[in-house]
Amino acid sequence: MRLVLAPIVVAARRARGSNAVWENFEYFVVLAQDWRAAHPDGTYPPGVRRIALADELREADAQYAASLATT
């Protein structure tokens, strides 16, 4: 999990002189990280049918990734 906002949070906390800036967001991230670590495959009950989803973006994603590789 990338912490994209970390530099912004650090700067805001430094400017305010307090770790309380965005502390609820930080708490949410910690809870989410712990939940993902405890449930790496999710909590969907085994044996329950799943909805078939078409991956409509697979080809576009592959093309985009290929364009990045040639740059």
URJOMO-V19486 format. One line per field, one symbol per residue. psi: psi as a letter, one per 30 degrees, with the letter a starting at -180 (. if undefined). burial: 1 if it has 16 or more other C-alpha atoms within 10 Angstrom, else 0. A space follows every 10 residues. Layout:
psi = ???
burial = ???
//
This chain:
psi = kkiefeeeee eeeeefhkff kheeeeeeee eeeeeeefif gagkkkfkll kkkkiffeee eeeeeeeeff .
burial = 0000000010 0110000000 1000000000 0000000000 0000000000 0000000000 0000000000 0
//
